[in-house]
Amino acid sequence: MIDELTKNIGNDRFAEHVGIKLVEVSDGYAVARMDIFPFHLNGVGVVHGGASFTLADYAFAAASNTQSSMTLGINASMSYFKAPKGKYLTAIAKRMSDHTKITGYCVNIYDESDDLVATFSGLGYAKRKPQNEIP
């Protein structure tokens, strides 16, 4: 499943466009990194909240799709604590709850100094495999 996940996540054109890389992935866990470029900055010169959210969402997608069912995000929220400093951001996603259909994840975003800059909370819905798919 991890090989298939890595291929699917690798096909994420938007993540590629904004410079997000998958660093590590295992069951219910993922680490993603994004180098900060001028196009990631908002009007006052700090990392745009949408850039941080995209990084967190990508890590959430990777972590939540490590099981046999395809998982789609159904809810997400993000809290921002401070403006990040440095040249990159790292997102660490961890599964917090896992039920038959609904899974919960927490994604912490750290800057280059390993300071916590934001937290993302996401819920995923695990879809069943198609009936004609062989396990």
Residue frames as qw, qx, qy, qz and C-alpha x, y, z in Angstrom:
[[0.000, 0.885, 0.466, 0.000, 0.00, 0.00, 0.00],
 [0.324, -0.758, 0.087, 0.559, 2.84, 2.42, 0.80],
 [0.379, -0.087, 0.582, 0.714, 4.29, 2.05, -2.74],
 [0.124, 0.630, 0.662, 0.386, 0.88, 2.81, -4.29],
 [0.222, -0.894, -0.293, 0.257, 0.43, 5.75, -1.90],
 [0.399, -0.533, 0.268, 0.697, 3.84, 7.17, -2.75],
 [0.285, 0.217, 0.650, 0.670, 2.98, 6.97, -6.46],
 [0.029, -0.781, -0.586, -0.214, -0.42, 8.66, -5.97],
 [0.321, -0.851, -0.123, 0.397, 0.95, 11.35, -3.67],
 [0.445, -0.296, 0.416, 0.736, 3.80, 11.87, -6.13],
 [0.224, 0.454, 0.650, 0.566, 1.19, 12.64, -8.80],
 [0.111, -0.845, -0.426, 0.304, -0.11, 15.63, -6.82],
 [0.494, 0.521, 0.200, 0.666, 0.62, 18.39, -9.31],
 [0.188, -0.912, -0.072, -0.358, -0.35, 21.23, -6.98],
 [0.731, -0.641, 0.137, 0.191, 1.99, 20.02, -4.24],
 [0.748, 0.099, 0.251, 0.606, 4.75, 19.70, -6.83],
 [0.246, 0.769, 0.218, 0.548, 3.98, 23.21, -8.09],
 [0.323, -0.895, 0.076, -0.299, 4.37, 24.76, -4.62],
 [0.322, 0.611, -0.651, 0.314, 7.46, 22.69, -3.79],
 [0.717, -0.423, 0.392, -0.391, 6.16, 20.16, -1.24],
 [0.486, 0.355, -0.799, -0.026, 8.12, 16.93, -0.82],
 [0.893, -0.375, -0.086, -0.234, 7.13, 13.77, 1.04],
 [0.024, 0.691, -0.680, 0.243, 9.96, 12.97, 3.45],
 [0.010, -0.119, 0.963, -0.242, 8.63, 9.94, 5.33],
 [0.695, -0.123, -0.145, -0.694, 5.48, 7.83, 5.42],
 [0.139, 0.035, -0.976, 0.164, 4.32, 4.86, 7.48],
 [0.265, -0.515, -0.800, -0.155, 1.01, 3.57, 8.85],
 [0.272, -0.858, -0.435, 0.006, -0.98, 6.63, 9.95],
 [0.437, -0.721, 0.096, 0.529, 2.08, 8.88, 9.89],
 [0.640, 0.574, 0.215, 0.463, 3.73, 11.20, 7.38],
 [0.340, -0.662, 0.049, 0.666, 6.33, 13.95, 7.23],
 [0.528, 0.684, 0.330, 0.380, 6.31, 16.53, 4.44],
 [0.410, -0.507, 0.019, 0.758, 8.56, 19.50, 3.84],
 [0.397, 0.829, 0.319, 0.232, 8.24, 22.72, 1.87],
 [0.481, -0.097, 0.011, 0.871, 11.09, 25.07, 1.11],
 [0.076, 0.844, 0.368, -0.383, 9.93, 28.68, 1.40],
 [0.429, 0.233, 0.381, 0.785, 10.22, 30.81, -1.73],
 [0.054, 0.112, 0.070, -0.990, 9.12, 34.41, -2.35],
 [0.430, -0.198, -0.535, -0.700, 5.86, 33.20, -3.94],
 [0.484, -0.381, -0.774, 0.149, 4.89, 31.60, -0.59],
 [0.208, -0.215, -0.402, 0.866, 4.84, 35.02, 1.14],
 [0.064, 0.799, 0.597, -0.011, 1.79, 37.18, 1.71],
 [0.212, 0.864, 0.145, 0.433, 1.56, 40.97, 1.39],
 [0.367, -0.891, 0.221, -0.151, 3.41, 41.63, 4.66],
 [0.332, 0.665, -0.662, 0.097, 6.27, 39.27, 3.86],
 [0.433, -0.293, 0.803, -0.289, 5.42, 36.21, 5.98],
 [0.003, 0.033, 0.960, 0.280, 4.44, 32.74, 4.81],
 [0.520, -0.128, -0.258, -0.804, 0.87, 32.83, 3.51],
 [0.580, -0.132, 0.634, -0.494, -1.58, 30.86, 5.64],
 [0.866, 0.353, -0.002, -0.353, -2.77, 29.05, 2.53],
 [0.509, 0.554, -0.655, 0.069, 0.77, 27.78, 1.86],
 [0.171, -0.321, 0.817, -0.448, 0.99, 26.37, 5.39],
 [0.743, 0.115, 0.386, -0.535, -2.49, 24.86, 5.05],
 [0.782, 0.470, -0.328, -0.244, -1.54, 23.21, 1.75],
 [0.265, 0.472, -0.808, 0.233, 1.54, 21.64, 3.36],
 [0.401, -0.138, 0.727, -0.540, -0.54, 20.33, 6.29],
 [0.805, 0.282, 0.133, -0.505, -3.25, 19.00, 3.97],
 [0.640, 0.502, -0.572, -0.105, -0.65, 17.15, 1.91],
 [0.050, 0.337, -0.866, 0.365, 0.85, 15.48, 5.01],
 [0.603, 0.058, 0.510, -0.610, -2.70, 14.60, 6.16],
 [0.808, 0.392, -0.186, -0.399, -3.45, 13.02, 2.76],
 [0.465, 0.457, -0.755, 0.077, -0.27, 10.96, 2.88],
 [0.140, -0.216, 0.829, -0.496, -0.81, 9.73, 6.45],
 [0.634, 0.142, 0.423, -0.632, -4.50, 9.00, 6.00],
 [0.813, 0.412, -0.212, -0.353, -4.03, 6.95, 2.86],
 [0.052, 0.517, -0.851, 0.070, -1.61, 4.41, 4.31],
 [0.552, 0.036, 0.772, -0.313, -4.36, 1.86, 4.88],
 [0.330, 0.157, 0.851, 0.377, -6.14, -0.27, 2.27],
 [0.219, 0.789, 0.573, -0.003, -9.07, 2.13, 1.73],
 [0.287, 0.422, 0.130, 0.850, -8.79, 5.42, -0.11],
 [0.250, -0.651, -0.515, 0.497, -9.40, 8.21, 2.42],
 [0.184, 0.617, 0.279, 0.712, -10.79, 11.60, 1.45],
 [0.140, -0.069, -0.425, 0.892, -10.74, 14.70, 3.64],
 [0.158, -0.662, -0.677, -0.280, -14.17, 15.74, 4.92],
 [0.286, -0.943, -0.138, -0.097, -13.24, 18.46, 7.41],
 [0.684, 0.093, -0.208, 0.693, -10.15, 20.46, 8.33],
 [0.187, -0.972, -0.091, -0.105, -9.21, 23.38, 10.52],
 [0.686, 0.237, -0.236, 0.646, -5.97, 25.14, 11.26],
 [0.377, -0.913, -0.103, 0.120, -4.69, 27.30, 14.09],
 [0.578, 0.568, -0.186, 0.556, -1.71, 29.59, 13.54],
 [0.645, -0.650, -0.244, 0.320, 0.52, 30.42, 16.52],
 [0.278, -0.758, 0.218, 0.548, 3.39, 32.47, 15.13],
 [0.579, 0.758, -0.228, -0.196, 5.00, 33.56, 11.89],
 [0.953, -0.051, 0.115, 0.276, 7.52, 30.95, 10.76],
 [0.052, -0.877, 0.419, 0.230, 11.19, 31.81, 10.50],
 [0.529, -0.317, 0.735, 0.283, 13.79, 30.20, 8.29],
 [0.205, 0.379, -0.627, -0.649, 13.95, 28.63, 4.86],
 [0.418, -0.078, -0.833, -0.354, 11.52, 25.71, 5.19],
 [0.640, -0.252, 0.302, -0.660, 8.49, 24.27, 6.97],
 [0.214, 0.095, -0.972, -0.023, 7.98, 20.68, 8.10],
 [0.705, -0.204, -0.009, -0.680, 4.58, 19.06, 8.62],
 [0.079, 0.140, -0.972, 0.174, 4.25, 15.97, 10.82],
 [0.679, -0.153, -0.212, -0.686, 0.91, 14.16, 10.51],
 [0.013, 0.115, -0.952, 0.285, -0.23, 11.53, 13.03],
 [0.508, -0.375, -0.641, -0.436, -3.42, 9.48, 13.21],
 [0.205, -0.278, 0.538, -0.769, -5.29, 10.28, 16.42],
 [0.634, 0.114, 0.594, -0.482, -8.40, 8.13, 15.94],
 [0.232, 0.211, -0.805, -0.503, -9.35, 5.36, 13.57],
 [0.615, 0.183, 0.581, -0.501, -12.89, 4.05, 13.24],
 [0.651, 0.309, 0.679, 0.143, -14.53, 2.02, 10.50],
 [0.450, 0.724, 0.391, 0.347, -15.17, 5.00, 8.22],
 [0.008, -0.966, 0.032, -0.258, -13.99, 8.18, 9.97],
 [0.779, -0.096, -0.216, 0.581, -10.38, 8.85, 10.91],
 [0.153, -0.987, -0.041, -0.004, -8.88, 11.82, 12.75],
 [0.759, 0.198, -0.084, 0.615, -5.44, 13.33, 12.26],
 [0.261, -0.923, 0.008, 0.283, -3.33, 16.03, 13.86],
 [0.712, 0.440, 0.036, 0.546, -0.67, 17.76, 11.79],
 [0.386, -0.818, -0.009, 0.427, 1.90, 19.99, 13.47],
 [0.577, 0.728, 0.013, 0.371, 3.82, 22.51, 11.37],
 [0.618, -0.623, 0.055, 0.477, 7.34, 23.47, 12.46],
 [0.355, 0.915, -0.187, -0.035, 9.71, 26.08, 11.08],
 [0.672, 0.502, -0.460, 0.290, 13.45, 25.69, 10.51],
 [0.044, -0.512, 0.612, -0.601, 14.12, 26.33, 14.23],
 [0.360, -0.206, -0.908, 0.056, 11.72, 23.49, 15.17],
 [0.208, 0.130, 0.426, -0.871, 9.29, 26.02, 16.64],
 [0.199, 0.499, 0.843, 0.022, 5.63, 24.99, 16.41],
 [0.032, 0.097, -0.164, -0.981, 3.99, 27.55, 14.12],
 [0.614, 0.016, -0.161, -0.772, 0.59, 25.96, 13.40],
 [0.308, 0.005, 0.935, -0.174, -1.62, 22.95, 14.05],
 [0.507, 0.089, -0.487, -0.706, -4.01, 21.35, 11.57],
 [0.470, 0.038, 0.804, -0.362, -6.84, 19.01, 12.51],
 [0.437, 0.232, -0.552, -0.671, -8.34, 16.84, 9.80],
 [0.697, 0.074, 0.624, -0.345, -11.08, 14.25, 9.47],
 [0.202, 0.305, -0.762, -0.534, -11.01, 11.67, 6.73],
 [0.828, 0.140, 0.257, -0.479, -13.67, 9.39, 5.29],
 [0.260, -0.304, 0.879, 0.260, -12.41, 5.93, 4.28],
 [0.710, 0.316, -0.200, -0.597, -14.08, 4.80, 1.06],
 [0.853, -0.050, 0.518, -0.044, -14.57, 1.12, 0.32],
 [0.192, -0.303, 0.745, 0.563, -12.60, -0.56, -2.41],
 [0.606, 0.236, -0.318, -0.690, -14.58, -1.10, -5.60],
 [0.876, -0.060, 0.365, -0.309, -16.40, -4.44, -5.63],
 [0.895, 0.439, -0.067, 0.037, -14.47, -5.66, -8.69],
 [0.154, 0.788, -0.553, 0.223, -11.05, -4.86, -7.18],
 [0.893, -0.082, -0.419, 0.144, -9.01, -7.85, -6.11],
 [0.520, -0.846, 0.114, 0.007, -7.42, -7.39, -2.66]]
